[in-house]
Amino acid sequence: MSTETPETEDSDVPDPQTRRLKEKETRKAAKEEAAADVIEGETVELKVFRYDPEIADKQEPRFDTFHVPKFEGMTVLDALMDARDRYDPTLTFRHSCRQAVCGSDALFVNGRQRLACKTQTVDLDEPIQIEPLPHRPVVKDLVVDMEHFYDQMRSVEPFFDPDELPGPDQQQLQTPENREQVKMSTRCIWCGACMSSCNIAAGDNQYLGPAALNKAYRFYFDEREGENRQEERLKIVEEEHGVWRCQTQFSCTEVCPKDIPLTEHIQALKREAVKNNLKFW
Amino acid sequence: MYEHDVLVVGGGGAGLRAAIAAHEEGADVAIVSKIHPVRSHTGAAEGGINAALQEDDSWEDHAYDTMKGSDYLADAPAVETFAQTSPEEVIQLEHWGMPFSRNEDGTVMQRPFGGLSYPRTTYAGAETGHHLLHTLYEQVVKRGIDVYQEWFVTRLAVTDEEDPEDRSAHGFVAIDVKSGEVAGFKARNGVILATGGAGQAYDHTTNAVSLTGDGISMAYRAGVPIEDMEMIQFHPTTLPSTGVLITEGVRGEGGRLFNSEGERFMFEYGYATNDGELASRDVVSRAELTEVNEGRGINDEYVYLDMRHLGEERIMDRLENIVHLAEDFEGVNALEEPMPVKPGQHYMMGGIETNEHGQTCIDGLYAAGETACVSLHGANRLGGNALPDLFVFGANAGRHAAGVDLGDPMIPVGPDDDAERADVDWPVEPGAVEPVVEEPAADGGVTDPAAVVETAVEAEKARIDELLSREDGVEHMEIRKKVQQAMTEWVNVFREEEGIKKALKEIREAREMYSDVYVTDKSRTFNTDLQHTLETESVLDVAESIAMGALARTEFRGAHWRKEHQERKDDEWIKHTMLSWNDGEPEMWYRPVLLEGEDTEWEPKERSY
């Protein structure tokens, strides 16, 4: 069985799946080069952003350099944890599941938003520069305040709310096709990478942003919610700081660790908004 | 001081479900979690949710499979409540918009899972937990339930009567991680502990870094017995380098295990001639390690799990997440190569003793989810039974705490004066290192609820100030690693007396080191160093209680394999190991397993797969 995409002459921008497979190839090649389990004496160099409003030494933001021993399959999170456990227990960052599902370790690594736990260090140029997510207030070191992100998520009424429900032992039927339509949108782990990468969100604090709009998409296109609710949802995303602010720069789609086609979802909502407005003419 | 009717500690599946249930009964409820709820480890569950939804399935069959899987260490009333209530809970979840995988006719899809006599595992791709967690959190948002996120609960506020059954819980103390503020939380009706598992007692685990057993440790120290702690589930398919879980769904869909000789060893070496890869998790874990120990492993460490023959379409439809995990964390393309897998710590079947309403022996203190032991999973949990456990008992705890009369429970809780005491020769003195002045309770005789909380706050402030003022000592990481390594070496899938004793000695040394623990970070702002230091104390309690239970139980039952005792001893061991923290001194006794429920009665039979 082959997973290679058949070659075509007229291929557009690579979709996330193709991009992922490509990245994997590169990584595999790099890994094969790294023969031993722990590469004798070799280290990874990290430059890590440091700041603590309370500690005199750290009130002035700076970068600290760490050299941590390399091993095969090492992720940025592994490197950070090792730097902390080995050299500096005060090094502070969020992390929990280590498997790309809790979304707590989105960081700015070599100039791009990434989940530290699923980013292999061999894929990056050294020194690996690690910073907190841009456009968020820094609490300490790599920890940013996520309140604004959560507020934006809540403002799209992010919960399933059908007009009517079947009886307590009855299921609400959903076609496999409809599930497929919303499937990618349900994968969001609230890591905040997209929001942090969005130029528009950076300049407009009220812009709902890609994550919240994706959440709106998830419910708007769920066929089980009724028409009334759909209309209310459309009103929310059509607000002044809603879908129309999106300038289709694709940066959210680019950084999403779950490969959600965020920009496309926002455009789909724009189309719905246009269609809806046409009705009244 | 913050005040609510019901306070839920933990924002994972059980905590969210409990909060929703309490809220639906009109209680003013708040969730207090050391991480944001969507970061909870329920999100990492992959496989699915068991419930007898189909017409030709039945709750009785689900109960039978659960009881058999448990190796007859589950309590029948818990199994009944669970199997009877799971279907309505799954439908409820479906009504809340959970994006389940769907059949052509639009109904939710179910698939086969290990140890099940019917394909009753409801799922959403191979990321069921993620969808479940988010769906529940969405409902919490919808209801406007208060969430104190990144507030780390460190001490319960419990009155200190002599007998734990006379004590009552009035709240707890928590640290606002962001600011370092130490504050009291007062619960008018009840406190529900839903703090999840404790995989951090091991160094190879599927569990998140946050799963340090804080709830178990807090309840234990407040006087609540902890039950069957030796019963640790090792999941047979975890990635060797990280412990990341590869769902049982892979085997459910037809994935096969191979050794280095290319043999399908589950059949060829007779580990499970009928069910092969779909035997229970304990059976498969032991089979894999036996293969490795007998020289048929790959790199002397792991075996292969192969799903290539399922075809790309089916894999991408039902197991897509697995392809990503294998690729991101092991560098393996699971569509083209088999995945390396080995057993890893996965789930605590034991925990805080509760009855089927989620109550502990302390008035107003509840527990639900992995942190609790209503004794549903016994000696071996079936895949797909953890998630419905969260709803069924989370909801019951929430309702009861909100004042709903759920009737008389059948499962007894609390220390029992007439109980059979354990007679075990511990290699070292377990428990507190230094004489504990006033650990389990708030103070000497205060009963006014607000004062109980206030006293606990003062005690906790003093402890934290003291920790932060120390200028030198041992770092928590050194202690935690020592414990994790000892547990992995000696209290793992295979256990023998000598090894368990070594582990207990190591844990003892680690406890002694802990009395000199030192926090490097002196900042109050987001001090993860302090947080991990406090968590390490929970890890010590959990590890010690696991090792104690493992030494005491001189038989082979479910996940608990003992080298010197290669048989299930039903005459002697159809009983739970119970541990009580009594002024710093752990006491062990036994409670008989309830094989009779309201509708069912069980006769232990040999498990065959």
Interface residues (C-beta under 8 A of the other chain):
Chain A: M1 T3 R20 K24 R27 K28 K31 D52 P53 E54 I55 G73 T75 D85 D88 P89 T90 T92 F93 R94 H95 S96 C97 R98 Q99 A100 V101 C102 G103 S104 K118 Q120 V139 K140 D141 V143 D145 M146 Y150 R154 E157 P158 F159 F160 D161 P162 L165 P166 P168 D169 Q170 Q171 Q172 L173 Q174 T175 P176 R179 V182 K183 T186 R187 C188 I189 W190 F219 D222 R224
Chain B: I35 H36 V38 R39 S40 H41 G43 A44 P87 E88 I91 Q92 E94 H95 W96 G97 P99 F100 S101 R102 N103 E104 D105 G106 T107 V108 G125 E127 G129 H130 H131 H134 T135 E138 Q139 V141 K142 K178 A208 V209 S210 S241 T242 G243 V244 L245 R308 G311 E312 H324 L325 E327 D328 F329 E330 G331 N333 L335 E336 E475 M477 V519 T520 D521 K522 S523 R524 T525 F526 N527 T528 D529
